[in-house]
Amino acid sequence: MLRTNVSDWTPGALWRTDMQLTEVEAAFRIHNSELSIRPICQRHETRVLAHIPVCCLADVRWKTLEPWQSRAGLGNSPRIILQEPGAINRTDVVLPTAAAPQRDLRLRCVVRPDRAQAALLDRRGRRLPERLRRRFA
């Protein structure tokens, strides 16, 4: 049940307005918790005005990722999209050589991604290399 002091709204308009308010409150909760965007203390008005679009863009990006992630079957929290690629590991396979001088042969390999990581990589059109090459300066 909704109560209001506005008398010229239809019940449907009142309900839509209340749902918009709920979405705005959820966006502020996302800003504070998931995106870690906190109120800022700036002394220059231009910096404050620059912070507002950054917050809005972060919110738009978050809201864009939610339905995409849901359709892809990857859950409903974009936090997963941000964390999963960072969880892809690499490992070194060390093989001792028999010839003198005795040295180790190191092969740097990428561990196979799990289902969620593989789905994210596939949707982005990315492919992990089988082995990582060492870059020499």
N, CA, C and O atoms as CSV, one atom per row, in Angstrom:
chain,resi,resn,atom,element,x,y,z
A,1,MET,N,N,0.846,-1.166,0.000
A,1,MET,CA,C,0.000,0.000,0.000
A,1,MET,C,C,0.902,1.242,0.000
A,1,MET,O,O,1.837,1.357,0.792
A,2,LEU,N,N,0.593,2.146,-0.897
A,2,LEU,CA,C,1.335,3.389,-0.999
A,2,LEU,C,C,0.454,4.563,-0.594
A,2,LEU,O,O,-0.727,4.624,-0.936
A,3,ARG,N,N,1.048,5.482,0.136
A,3,ARG,CA,C,0.338,6.699,0.532
A,3,ARG,C,C,1.077,7.907,-0.003
A,3,ARG,O,O,2.307,7.935,-0.039
A,4,THR,N,N,0.317,8.900,-0.417
A,4,THR,CA,C,0.923,10.119,-0.920
A,4,THR,C,C,0.004,11.310,-0.662
A,4,THR,O,O,-1.195,11.147,-0.436
A,5,ASN,N,N,0.577,12.492,-0.700
A,5,ASN,CA,C,-0.229,13.694,-0.582
A,5,ASN,C,C,-0.530,14.294,-1.957
A,5,ASN,O,O,-1.192,15.328,-2.049
A,6,VAL,N,N,-0.048,13.651,-3.030
A,6,VAL,CA,C,-0.328,14.100,-4.393
A,6,VAL,C,C,-1.655,13.492,-4.825
A,6,VAL,O,O,-1.804,12.271,-4.857
A,7,SER,N,N,-2.613,14.344,-5.156
A,7,SER,CA,C,-3.963,13.841,-5.443
A,7,SER,C,C,-4.234,13.640,-6.926
A,7,SER,O,O,-5.198,12.960,-7.280
A,8,ASP,N,N,-3.408,14.215,-7.812
A,8,ASP,CA,C,-3.719,14.117,-9.243
A,8,ASP,C,C,-2.980,12.984,-9.962
A,8,ASP,O,O,-3.008,12.939,-11.192
A,9,TRP,N,N,-2.327,12.077,-9.251
A,9,TRP,CA,C,-1.654,10.939,-9.872
A,9,TRP,C,C,-2.573,9.724,-9.881
A,9,TRP,O,O,-3.364,9.504,-8.963
A,10,THR,N,N,-2.441,8.950,-10.942
A,10,THR,CA,C,-3.173,7.678,-10.991
A,10,THR,C,C,-2.403,6.654,-10.158
A,10,THR,O,O,-1.214,6.835,-9.894
A,11,PRO,N,N,-3.079,5.579,-9.743
A,11,PRO,CA,C,-2.356,4.547,-8.994
A,11,PRO,C,C,-1.156,3.983,-9.775
A,11,PRO,O,O,-0.124,3.671,-9.180
A,12,GLY,N,N,-1.289,3.853,-11.097
A,12,GLY,CA,C,-0.178,3.349,-11.909
A,12,GLY,C,C,1.007,4.300,-11.911
A,12,GLY,O,O,2.153,3.864,-11.801
A,13,ALA,N,N,0.742,5.600,-12.036
A,13,ALA,CA,C,1.820,6.595,-12.025
A,13,ALA,C,C,2.515,6.620,-10.667
A,13,ALA,O,O,3.737,6.742,-10.588
A,14,LEU,N,N,1.733,6.504,-9.611
A,14,LEU,CA,C,2.300,6.477,-8.270
A,14,LEU,C,C,3.202,5.252,-8.094
A,14,LEU,O,O,4.286,5.354,-7.520
A,15,TRP,N,N,2.755,4.103,-8.585
A,15,TRP,CA,C,3.540,2.884,-8.487
A,15,TRP,C,C,4.844,3.006,-9.272
A,15,TRP,O,O,5.901,2.622,-8.770
A,16,ARG,N,N,4.788,3.542,-10.515
A,16,ARG,CA,C,5.996,3.709,-11.326
A,16,ARG,C,C,6.988,4.652,-10.646
A,16,ARG,O,O,8.195,4.411,-10.654
A,17,THR,N,N,6.467,5.723,-10.061
A,17,THR,CA,C,7.342,6.669,-9.361
A,17,THR,C,C,8.000,6.016,-8.161
A,17,THR,O,O,9.178,6.253,-7.891
A,18,ASP,N,N,7.256,5.200,-7.442
A,18,ASP,CA,C,7.828,4.509,-6.293
A,18,ASP,C,C,8.892,3.509,-6.734
A,18,ASP,O,O,9.909,3.351,-6.058
A,19,MET,N,N,8.669,2.833,-7.858
A,19,MET,CA,C,9.658,1.886,-8.372
A,19,MET,C,C,10.923,2.616,-8.816
A,19,MET,O,O,12.027,2.108,-8.617
A,20,GLN,N,N,10.778,3.812,-9.420
A,20,GLN,CA,C,11.948,4.595,-9.799
A,20,GLN,C,C,12.740,5.004,-8.563
A,20,GLN,O,O,13.970,4.979,-8.573
A,21,LEU,N,N,12.045,5.376,-7.512
A,21,LEU,CA,C,12.714,5.736,-6.265
A,21,LEU,C,C,13.486,4.541,-5.706
A,21,LEU,O,O,14.607,4.690,-5.221
A,22,THR,N,N,12.887,3.373,-5.776
A,22,THR,CA,C,13.557,2.155,-5.314
A,22,THR,C,C,14.823,1.892,-6.129
A,22,THR,O,O,15.847,1.502,-5.569
A,23,GLU,N,N,14.764,2.105,-7.459
A,23,GLU,CA,C,15.935,1.896,-8.305
A,23,GLU,C,C,17.035,2.914,-8.000
A,23,GLU,O,O,18.217,2.572,-8.014
A,24,VAL,N,N,16.654,4.148,-7.730
A,24,VAL,CA,C,17.647,5.174,-7.389
A,24,VAL,C,C,18.322,4.821,-6.067
A,24,VAL,O,O,19.540,4.951,-5.941
A,25,GLU,N,N,17.547,4.380,-5.090
A,25,GLU,CA,C,18.134,3.984,-3.808
A,25,GLU,C,C,19.087,2.807,-3.993
A,25,GLU,O,O,20.147,2.759,-3.369
A,26,ALA,N,N,18.709,1.857,-4.853
A,26,ALA,CA,C,19.586,0.712,-5.128
A,26,ALA,C,C,20.873,1.174,-5.805
A,26,ALA,O,O,21.948,0.643,-5.525
A,27,ALA,N,N,20.770,2.160,-6.693
A,27,ALA,CA,C,21.969,2.688,-7.362
A,27,ALA,C,C,22.917,3.313,-6.348
A,27,ALA,O,O,24.130,3.128,-6.452
A,28,PHE,N,N,22.395,4.048,-5.373
A,28,PHE,CA,C,23.265,4.633,-4.353
A,28,PHE,C,C,23.905,3.549,-3.487
A,28,PHE,O,O,25.058,3.680,-3.077
A,29,ARG,N,N,23.156,2.478,-3.210
A,29,ARG,CA,C,23.747,1.372,-2.450
A,29,ARG,C,C,24.876,0.732,-3.250
A,29,ARG,O,O,25.913,0.377,-2.689
A,30,ILE,N,N,24.675,0.583,-4.568
A,30,ILE,CA,C,25.727,0.023,-5.430
A,30,ILE,C,C,26.935,0.941,-5.426
A,30,ILE,O,O,28.070,0.469,-5.358
A,31,HIS,N,N,26.706,2.258,-5.498
A,31,HIS,CA,C,27.827,3.204,-5.482
A,31,HIS,C,C,28.653,3.019,-4.220
A,31,HIS,O,O,29.882,2.982,-4.273
A,32,ASN,N,N,27.980,2.903,-3.094
A,32,ASN,CA,C,28.688,2.826,-1.816
A,32,ASN,C,C,29.352,1.476,-1.581
A,32,ASN,O,O,30.457,1.416,-1.041
A,33,SER,N,N,28.693,0.396,-1.978
A,33,SER,CA,C,29.232,-0.922,-1.649
A,33,SER,C,C,30.046,-1.515,-2.796
A,33,SER,O,O,31.248,-1.733,-2.645
A,34,GLU,N,N,29.423,-1.776,-3.923
A,34,GLU,CA,C,30.077,-2.485,-5.011
A,34,GLU,C,C,31.136,-1.647,-5.726
A,34,GLU,O,O,32.232,-2.135,-6.003
A,35,LEU,N,N,30.818,-0.406,-6.021
A,35,LEU,CA,C,31.745,0.424,-6.781
A,35,LEU,C,C,32.708,1.214,-5.894
A,35,LEU,O,O,33.664,1.816,-6.383
A,36,SER,N,N,32.451,1.207,-4.605
A,36,SER,CA,C,33.285,1.918,-3.629
A,36,SER,C,C,33.428,3.405,-3.953
A,36,SER,O,O,34.484,4.002,-3.739
A,37,ILE,N,N,32.358,3.986,-4.465
A,37,ILE,CA,C,32.347,5.428,-4.723
A,37,ILE,C,C,31.694,6.075,-3.516
A,37,ILE,O,O,30.492,5.930,-3.293
A,38,ARG,N,N,32.468,6.765,-2.765
A,38,ARG,CA,C,32.008,7.393,-1.531
A,38,ARG,C,C,31.859,8.898,-1.747
A,38,ARG,O,O,32.387,9.451,-2.711
A,39,PRO,N,N,31.142,9.546,-0.850
A,39,PRO,CA,C,31.109,11.012,-0.936
A,39,PRO,C,C,32.523,11.567,-0.852
A,39,PRO,O,O,33.371,11.044,-0.130
A,40,ILE,N,N,32.754,12.608,-1.583
A,40,ILE,CA,C,34.103,13.166,-1.647
A,40,ILE,C,C,34.149,14.540,-0.994
A,40,ILE,O,O,33.149,15.256,-0.943
A,41,CYS,N,N,35.287,14.883,-0.514
A,41,CYS,CA,C,35.508,16.207,0.070
A,41,CYS,C,C,36.499,16.922,-0.827
A,41,CYS,O,O,37.708,16.722,-0.714
A,42,GLN,N,N,35.992,17.744,-1.705
A,42,GLN,CA,C,36.831,18.509,-2.621
A,42,GLN,C,C,36.693,19.989,-2.317
A,42,GLN,O,O,35.646,20.452,-1.865
A,43,ARG,N,N,37.739,20.704,-2.566
A,43,ARG,CA,C,37.713,22.142,-2.312
A,43,ARG,C,C,37.424,22.941,-3.570
A,43,ARG,O,O,37.065,24.117,-3.501
A,44,HIS,N,N,37.582,22.296,-4.722
A,44,HIS,CA,C,37.379,23.009,-5.984
A,44,HIS,C,C,36.092,22.528,-6.637
A,44,HIS,O,O,35.855,21.327,-6.768
A,45,GLU,N,N,35.277,23.471,-7.038
A,45,GLU,CA,C,33.981,23.146,-7.632
A,45,GLU,C,C,34.147,22.323,-8.911
A,45,GLU,O,O,33.327,21.447,-9.188
A,46,THR,N,N,35.184,22.587,-9.682
A,46,THR,CA,C,35.379,21.846,-10.932
A,46,THR,C,C,35.636,20.362,-10.664
A,46,THR,O,O,35.212,19.511,-11.445
A,47,ARG,N,N,36.318,20.051,-9.581
A,47,ARG,CA,C,36.563,18.643,-9.245
A,47,ARG,C,C,35.284,17.953,-8.803
A,47,ARG,O,O,35.051,16.790,-9.132
A,48,VAL,N,N,34.472,18.661,-8.069
A,48,VAL,CA,C,33.186,18.098,-7.651
A,48,VAL,C,C,32.327,17.837,-8.881
A,48,VAL,O,O,31.718,16.775,-9.007
A,49,LEU,N,N,32.282,18.810,-9.786
A,49,LEU,CA,C,31.485,18.650,-11.001
A,49,LEU,C,C,32.036,17.545,-11.896
A,49,LEU,O,O,31.268,16.910,-12.619
A,50,ALA,N,N,33.333,17.299,-11.867
A,50,ALA,CA,C,33.921,16.206,-12.646
A,50,ALA,C,C,33.603,14.851,-12.027
A,50,ALA,O,O,33.510,13.854,-12.743
A,51,HIS,N,N,33.436,14.798,-10.707
A,51,HIS,CA,C,33.161,13.538,-10.018
A,51,HIS,C,C,31.757,13.023,-10.346
A,51,HIS,O,O,31.541,11.812,-10.397
A,52,ILE,N,N,30.825,13.909,-10.564
A,52,ILE,CA,C,29.428,13.513,-10.828
A,52,ILE,C,C,29.306,12.671,-12.094
A,52,ILE,O,O,28.686,11.609,-12.036
A,53,PRO,N,N,29.867,13.086,-13.246
A,53,PRO,CA,C,29.758,12.220,-14.432
A,53,PRO,C,C,30.470,10.880,-14.269
A,53,PRO,O,O,30.020,9.874,-14.817
A,54,VAL,N,N,31.565,10.853,-13.530
A,54,VAL,CA,C,32.260,9.585,-13.303
A,54,VAL,C,C,31.346,8.616,-12.560
A,54,VAL,O,O,31.269,7.438,-12.909
A,55,CYS,N,N,30.659,9.112,-11.542
A,55,CYS,CA,C,29.717,8.269,-10.794
A,55,CYS,C,C,28.578,7.800,-11.695
A,55,CYS,O,O,28.171,6.639,-11.641
A,56,CYS,N,N,28.069,8.708,-12.520
A,56,CYS,CA,C,26.971,8.340,-13.426
A,56,CYS,C,C,27.423,7.297,-14.441
A,56,CYS,O,O,26.691,6.347,-14.718
A,57,LEU,N,N,28.629,7.464,-15.003
A,57,LEU,CA,C,29.136,6.481,-15.964
A,57,LEU,C,C,29.354,5.112,-15.311
A,57,LEU,O,O,29.082,4.077,-15.921
A,58,ALA,N,N,29.840,5.114,-14.085
A,58,ALA,CA,C,30.017,3.847,-13.373
A,58,ALA,C,C,28.674,3.164,-13.159
A,58,ALA,O,O,28.567,1.945,-13.296
A,59,ASP,N,N,27.652,3.941,-12.825
A,59,ASP,CA,C,26.317,3.378,-12.609
A,59,ASP,C,C,25.738,2.844,-13.914
A,59,ASP,O,O,25.140,1.767,-13.932
A,60,VAL,N,N,25.910,3.586,-15.004
A,60,VAL,CA,C,25.414,3.128,-16.306
A,60,VAL,C,C,26.111,1.844,-16.713
A,60,VAL,O,O,25.466,0.916,-17.203
A,61,ARG,N,N,27.421,1.779,-16.516
A,61,ARG,CA,C,28.175,0.567,-16.858
A,61,ARG,C,C,27.679,-0.627,-16.037
A,61,ARG,O,O,27.514,-1.729,-16.561
A,62,TRP,N,N,27.445,-0.391,-14.750
A,62,TRP,CA,C,26.957,-1.444,-13.863
A,62,TRP,C,C,25.592,-1.944,-14.326
A,62,TRP,O,O,25.352,-3.149,-14.400
A,63,LYS,N,N,24.700,-0.999,-14.639
A,63,LYS,CA,C,23.346,-1.365,-15.077
A,63,LYS,C,C,23.361,-2.038,-16.441
A,63,LYS,O,O,22.479,-2.848,-16.727
A,64,THR,N,N,24.326,-1.734,-17.284
A,64,THR,CA,C,24.442,-2.381,-18.586
A,64,THR,C,C,24.934,-3.814,-18.436
A,64,THR,O,O,24.499,-4.706,-19.165
A,65,LEU,N,N,25.838,-4.032,-17.494
A,65,LEU,CA,C,26.403,-5.367,-17.299
A,65,LEU,C,C,25.396,-6.347,-16.679
A,65,LEU,O,O,25.448,-7.544,-16.961
A,66,GLU,N,N,24.484,-5.849,-15.838
A,66,GLU,CA,C,23.536,-6.749,-15.150
A,66,GLU,C,C,22.714,-7.599,-16.112
A,66,GLU,O,O,22.741,-8.824,-15.994
A,67,PRO,N,N,21.975,-7.001,-17.071
A,67,PRO,CA,C,21.176,-7.857,-17.964
A,67,PRO,C,C,22.032,-8.709,-18.892
A,67,PRO,O,O,21.669,-9.847,-19.190
A,68,TRP,N,N,23.171,-8.174,-19.357
A,68,TRP,CA,C,24.048,-8.960,-20.218
A,68,TRP,C,C,24.532,-10.200,-19.492
A,68,TRP,O,O,24.552,-11.295,-20.054
A,69,GLN,N,N,24.920,-10.020,-18.244
A,69,GLN,CA,C,25.423,-11.131,-17.453
A,69,GLN,C,C,24.325,-12.145,-17.179
A,69,GLN,O,O,24.566,-13.351,-17.209
A,70,SER,N,N,23.137,-11.664,-16.915
A,70,SER,CA,C,22.012,-12.559,-16.655
A,70,SER,C,C,21.681,-13.390,-17.899
A,70,SER,O,O,21.448,-14.595,-17.801
A,71,ARG,N,N,21.662,-12.745,-19.060
A,71,ARG,CA,C,21.373,-13.479,-20.310
A,71,ARG,C,C,22.459,-14.494,-20.626
A,71,ARG,O,O,22.178,-15.541,-21.209
A,72,ALA,N,N,23.698,-14.196,-20.247
A,72,ALA,CA,C,24.809,-15.115,-20.515
A,72,ALA,C,C,24.854,-16.269,-19.525
A,72,ALA,O,O,25.666,-17.183,-19.671
A,73,GLY,N,N,23.970,-16.231,-18.499
A,73,GLY,CA,C,23.947,-17.293,-17.503
A,73,GLY,C,C,25.102,-17.229,-16.530
A,73,GLY,O,O,25.552,-18.257,-16.023
A,74,LEU,N,N,25.589,-16.015,-16.263
A,74,LEU,CA,C,26.739,-15.846,-15.381
A,74,LEU,C,C,26.360,-15.218,-14.052
A,74,LEU,O,O,27.209,-14.627,-13.385
A,75,GLY,N,N,25.114,-15.334,-13.662
A,75,GLY,CA,C,24.677,-14.751,-12.400
A,75,GLY,C,C,24.081,-13.375,-12.614
A,75,GLY,O,O,23.751,-12.995,-13.738
A,76,ASN,N,N,23.945,-12.625,-11.518
A,76,ASN,CA,C,23.323,-11.308,-11.648
A,76,ASN,C,C,24.111,-10.205,-10.948
A,76,ASN,O,O,23.572,-9.125,-10.706
A,77,SER,N,N,25.349,-10.451,-10.627
A,77,SER,CA,C,26.166,-9.426,-9.990
A,77,SER,C,C,27.371,-9.108,-10.872
A,77,SER,O,O,28.245,-9.956,-11.050
A,78,PRO,N,N,27.427,-7.898,-11.424
A,78,PRO,CA,C,28.572,-7.539,-12.258
A,78,PRO,C,C,29.911,-7.612,-11.535
A,78,PRO,O,O,30.958,-7.585,-12.182
A,79,ARG,N,N,29.901,-7.703,-10.229
A,79,ARG,CA,C,31.147,-7.855,-9.486
A,79,ARG,C,C,31.908,-9.085,-9.993
A,79,ARG,O,O,33.138,-9.081,-10.046
A,80,ILE,N,N,31.167,-10.140,-10.365
A,80,ILE,CA,C,31.798,-11.367,-10.880
A,80,ILE,C,C,32.586,-11.060,-12.147
A,80,ILE,O,O,33.699,-11.556,-12.326
A,81,ILE,N,N,32.011,-10.244,-13.025
A,81,ILE,CA,C,32.685,-9.897,-14.282
A,81,ILE,C,C,33.992,-9.166,-14.001
A,81,ILE,O,O,34.970,-9.320,-14.732
A,82,LEU,N,N,34.000,-8.378,-12.947
A,82,LEU,CA,C,35.205,-7.629,-12.612
A,82,LEU,C,C,36.252,-8.493,-11.919
A,82,LEU,O,O,37.447,-8.235,-12.060
A,83,GLN,N,N,35.830,-9.512,-11.173
A,83,GLN,CA,C,36.760,-10.319,-10.386
A,83,GLN,C,C,37.248,-11.574,-11.099
A,83,GLN,O,O,38.390,-11.987,-10.900
A,84,GLU,N,N,36.414,-12.181,-11.918
A,84,GLU,CA,C,36.754,-13.472,-12.524
A,84,GLU,C,C,38.040,-13.446,-13.356
A,84,GLU,O,O,38.878,-14.330,-13.178
A,85,PRO,N,N,38.234,-12.481,-14.249
A,85,PRO,CA,C,39.489,-12.518,-15.031
A,85,PRO,C,C,40.732,-12.426,-14.161
A,85,PRO,O,O,41.775,-12.972,-14.523
A,86,GLY,N,N,40.647,-11.751,-13.032
A,86,GLY,CA,C,41.793,-11.657,-12.135
A,86,GLY,C,C,42.114,-12.969,-11.441
A,86,GLY,O,O,43.200,-13.136,-10.888
A,87,ALA,N,N,41.167,-13.901,-11.472
A,87,ALA,CA,C,41.381,-15.192,-10.823
A,87,ALA,C,C,42.008,-16.223,-11.761
A,87,ALA,O,O,42.293,-17.345,-11.342
A,88,ILE,N,N,42.225,-15.854,-13.024
A,88,ILE,CA,C,42.882,-16.768,-13.959
A,88,ILE,C,C,44.363,-16.831,-13.573
A,88,ILE,O,O,45.040,-15.806,-13.485
A,89,ASN,N,N,44.839,-18.030,-13.351
A,89,ASN,CA,C,46.201,-18.221,-12.846
A,89,ASN,C,C,47.151,-18.687,-13.932
A,89,ASN,O,O,46.746,-19.111,-15.015
A,90,ARG,N,N,48.390,-18.596,-13.611
A,90,ARG,CA,C,49.434,-19.174,-14.438
A,90,ARG,C,C,50.274,-20.057,-13.530
A,90,ARG,O,O,50.263,-19.909,-12.308
A,91,THR,N,N,50.986,-20.956,-14.136
A,91,THR,CA,C,51.856,-21.834,-13.366
A,91,THR,C,C,53.127,-22.081,-14.167
A,91,THR,O,O,53.133,-21.986,-15.395
A,92,ASP,N,N,54.177,-22.393,-13.469
A,92,ASP,CA,C,55.439,-22.731,-14.113
A,92,ASP,C,C,55.655,-24.233,-14.012
A,92,ASP,O,O,55.607,-24.806,-12.923
A,93,VAL,N,N,55.893,-24.864,-15.151
A,93,VAL,CA,C,56.255,-26.274,-15.184
A,93,VAL,C,C,57.775,-26.310,-15.256
A,93,VAL,O,O,58.367,-25.777,-16.195
A,94,VAL,N,N,58.409,-26.936,-14.268
A,94,VAL,CA,C,59.872,-26.968,-14.184
A,94,VAL,C,C,60.346,-28.371,-14.532
A,94,VAL,O,O,59.973,-29.346,-13.880
A,95,LEU,N,N,61.172,-28.460,-15.565
A,95,LEU,CA,C,61.722,-29.738,-16.008
A,95,LEU,C,C,63.243,-29.680,-15.893
A,95,LEU,O,O,63.879,-28.838,-16.528
A,96,PRO,N,N,63.829,-30.563,-15.094
A,96,PRO,CA,C,65.296,-30.558,-14.994
A,96,PRO,C,C,65.906,-31.155,-16.264
A,96,PRO,O,O,65.352,-32.089,-16.845
A,97,THR,N,N,67.028,-30.621,-16.683
A,97,THR,CA,C,67.724,-31.153,-17.860
A,97,THR,C,C,68.814,-32.118,-17.399
A,97,THR,O,O,69.380,-31.966,-16.316
A,98,ALA,N,N,69.095,-33.105,-18.234
A,98,ALA,CA,C,70.099,-34.110,-17.875
A,98,ALA,C,C,71.499,-33.691,-18.319
A,98,ALA,O,O,72.493,-34.168,-17.771
A,99,ALA,N,N,71.576,-32.830,-19.278
A,99,ALA,CA,C,72.878,-32.439,-19.819
A,99,ALA,C,C,73.583,-31.476,-18.882
A,99,ALA,O,O,72.949,-30.718,-18.147
A,100,ALA,N,N,74.905,-31.522,-18.923
A,100,ALA,CA,C,75.699,-30.594,-18.110
A,100,ALA,C,C,75.777,-29.268,-18.861
A,100,ALA,O,O,75.863,-29.318,-20.088
A,101,PRO,N,N,75.758,-28.162,-18.281
A,101,PRO,CA,C,75.496,-27.940,-16.858
A,101,PRO,C,C,74.012,-28.162,-16.561
A,101,PRO,O,O,73.143,-27.850,-17.375
A,102,GLN,N,N,73.751,-28.703,-15.388
A,102,GLN,CA,C,72.380,-29.041,-14.998
A,102,GLN,C,C,71.579,-27.755,-14.783
A,102,GLN,O,O,71.916,-26.932,-13.931
A,103,ARG,N,N,70.546,-27.605,-15.549
A,103,ARG,CA,C,69.671,-26.435,-15.459
A,103,ARG,C,C,68.223,-26.896,-15.460
A,103,ARG,O,O,67.907,-28.048,-15.760
A,104,ASP,N,N,67.379,-25.979,-15.121
A,104,ASP,CA,C,65.940,-26.262,-15.169
A,104,ASP,C,C,65.333,-25.584,-16.385
A,104,ASP,O,O,65.636,-24.434,-16.703
A,105,LEU,N,N,64.483,-26.320,-17.043
A,105,LEU,CA,C,63.730,-25.762,-18.157
A,105,LEU,C,C,62.377,-25.331,-17.604
A,105,LEU,O,O,61.628,-26.159,-17.084
A,106,ARG,N,N,62.058,-24.042,-17.712
A,106,ARG,CA,C,60.800,-23.516,-17.180
A,106,ARG,C,C,59.840,-23.206,-18.323
A,106,ARG,O,O,60.174,-22.485,-19.264
A,107,LEU,N,N,58.650,-23.765,-18.215
A,107,LEU,CA,C,57.584,-23.460,-19.161
A,107,LEU,C,C,56.480,-22.751,-18.388
A,107,LEU,O,O,55.887,-23.329,-17.477
A,108,ARG,N,N,56.212,-21.536,-18.737
A,108,ARG,CA,C,55.167,-20.767,-18.061
A,108,ARG,C,C,53.857,-21.019,-18.794
A,108,ARG,O,O,53.718,-20.670,-19.966
A,109,CYS,N,N,52.906,-21.620,-18.108
A,109,CYS,CA,C,51.629,-22.006,-18.701
A,109,CYS,C,C,50.474,-21.289,-18.012
A,109,CYS,O,O,50.563,-20.903,-16.847
A,110,VAL,N,N,49.400,-21.123,-18.757
A,110,VAL,CA,C,48.180,-20.529,-18.209
A,110,VAL,C,C,47.250,-21.673,-17.836
A,110,VAL,O,O,47.011,-22.584,-18.629
A,111,VAL,N,N,46.730,-21.611,-16.615
A,111,VAL,CA,C,45.798,-22.639,-16.149
A,111,VAL,C,C,44.486,-22.479,-16.907
A,111,VAL,O,O,44.054,-21.359,-17.182
A,112,ARG,N,N,43.864,-23.583,-17.238
A,112,ARG,CA,C,42.591,-23.508,-17.956
A,112,ARG,C,C,41.555,-22.783,-17.120
A,112,ARG,O,O,41.412,-23.065,-15.930
A,113,PRO,N,N,40.826,-21.847,-17.729
A,113,PRO,CA,C,39.819,-21.104,-16.968
A,113,PRO,C,C,38.630,-21.993,-16.627
A,113,PRO,O,O,38.336,-22.961,-17.328
A,114,ASP,N,N,37.950,-21.642,-15.530
A,114,ASP,CA,C,36.739,-22.387,-15.181
A,114,ASP,C,C,35.603,-21.945,-16.107
A,114,ASP,O,O,35.809,-21.130,-17.006
A,115,ARG,N,N,34.401,-22.489,-15.879
A,115,ARG,CA,C,33.279,-22.242,-16.778
A,115,ARG,C,C,32.938,-20.757,-16.901
A,115,ARG,O,O,32.756,-20.254,-18.009
A,116,ALA,N,N,32.850,-20.056,-15.771
A,116,ALA,CA,C,32.487,-18.636,-15.795
A,116,ALA,C,C,33.560,-17.806,-16.485
A,116,ALA,O,O,33.248,-16.908,-17.266
A,117,GLN,N,N,34.823,-18.104,-16.197
A,117,GLN,CA,C,35.920,-17.374,-16.830
A,117,GLN,C,C,35.941,-17.629,-18.336
A,117,GLN,O,O,36.143,-16.705,-19.124
A,118,ALA,N,N,35.730,-18.889,-18.732
A,118,ALA,CA,C,35.722,-19.232,-20.150
A,118,ALA,C,C,34.569,-18.538,-20.870
A,118,ALA,O,O,34.733,-18.071,-21.997
A,119,ALA,N,N,33.409,-18.467,-20.227
A,119,ALA,CA,C,32.264,-17.788,-20.839
A,119,ALA,C,C,32.548,-16.298,-21.013
A,119,ALA,O,O,32.214,-15.717,-22.046
A,120,LEU,N,N,33.160,-15.681,-20.011
A,120,LEU,CA,C,33.503,-14.262,-20.121
A,120,LEU,C,C,34.503,-14.019,-21.248
A,120,LEU,O,O,34.341,-13.089,-22.039
A,121,LEU,N,N,35.519,-14.843,-21.318
A,121,LEU,CA,C,36.519,-14.692,-22.367
A,121,LEU,C,C,35.902,-14.897,-23.747
A,121,LEU,O,O,36.212,-14.171,-24.691
A,122,ASP,N,N,35.026,-15.896,-23.854
A,122,ASP,CA,C,34.375,-16.190,-25.122
A,122,ASP,C,C,33.493,-15.029,-25.561
A,122,ASP,O,O,33.516,-14.642,-26.729
A,123,ARG,N,N,32.714,-14.468,-24.634
A,123,ARG,CA,C,31.819,-13.354,-24.966
A,123,ARG,C,C,32.602,-12.110,-25.375
A,123,ARG,O,O,32.114,-11.297,-26.161
A,124,ARG,N,N,33.803,-11.962,-24.849
A,124,ARG,CA,C,34.627,-10.806,-25.199
A,124,ARG,C,C,35.507,-11.076,-26.422
A,124,ARG,O,O,36.220,-10.187,-26.886
A,125,GLY,N,N,35.452,-12.308,-26.941
A,125,GLY,CA,C,36.249,-12.649,-28.116
A,125,GLY,C,C,37.726,-12.781,-27.809
A,125,GLY,O,O,38.568,-12.536,-28.674
A,126,ARG,N,N,38.048,-13.167,-26.584
A,126,ARG,CA,C,39.446,-13.313,-26.157
A,126,ARG,C,C,39.808,-14.787,-26.051
A,126,ARG,O,O,38.953,-15.637,-25.804
A,127,ARG,N,N,41.081,-15.069,-26.241
A,127,ARG,CA,C,41.568,-16.433,-26.099
A,127,ARG,C,C,42.859,-16.383,-25.297
A,127,ARG,O,O,43.737,-15.563,-25.567
A,128,LEU,N,N,42.969,-17.254,-24.322
A,128,LEU,CA,C,44.177,-17.305,-23.515
A,128,LEU,C,C,45.259,-18.066,-24.267
A,128,LEU,O,O,44.956,-19.038,-24.960
A,129,PRO,N,N,46.499,-17.649,-24.146
A,129,PRO,CA,C,47.582,-18.396,-24.801
A,129,PRO,C,C,47.849,-19.699,-24.055
A,129,PRO,O,O,47.576,-19.810,-22.860
A,130,GLU,N,N,48.378,-20.667,-24.766
A,130,GLU,CA,C,48.755,-21.933,-24.128
A,130,GLU,C,C,49.947,-21.723,-23.207
A,130,GLU,O,O,49.995,-22.233,-22.087
A,131,ARG,N,N,50.916,-20.949,-23.717
A,131,ARG,CA,C,52.115,-20.655,-22.932
A,131,ARG,C,C,52.395,-19.172,-22.992
A,131,ARG,O,O,52.083,-18.502,-23.977
A,132,LEU,N,N,52.979,-18.675,-21.940
A,132,LEU,CA,C,53.395,-17.276,-21.899
A,132,LEU,C,C,54.847,-17.202,-22.312
A,132,LEU,O,O,55.666,-18.007,-21.868
A,133,ARG,N,N,55.165,-16.255,-23.148
A,133,ARG,CA,C,56.545,-16.075,-23.576
A,133,ARG,C,C,57.210,-15.055,-22.688
A,133,ARG,O,O,56.600,-14.069,-22.273
A,134,ARG,N,N,58.428,-15.301,-22.414
A,134,ARG,CA,C,59.200,-14.366,-21.616
A,134,ARG,C,C,59.657,-13.226,-22.495
A,134,ARG,O,O,60.168,-13.441,-23.594
A,135,ARG,N,N,59.471,-12.015,-22.009
A,135,ARG,CA,C,59.902,-10.851,-22.774
A,135,ARG,C,C,61.267,-10.394,-22.265
A,135,ARG,O,O,61.488,-10.232,-21.065
A,136,PHE,N,N,62.137,-10.201,-23.184
A,136,PHE,CA,C,63.482,-9.729,-22.838
A,136,PHE,C,C,63.575,-8.254,-23.163
A,136,PHE,O,O,63.077,-7.795,-24.191
A,137,ALA,N,N,64.216,-7.523,-22.277
A,137,ALA,CA,C,64.355,-6.078,-22.492
A,137,ALA,C,C,65.480,-5.762,-23.433
A,137,ALA,O,O,65.734,-4.593,-23.722
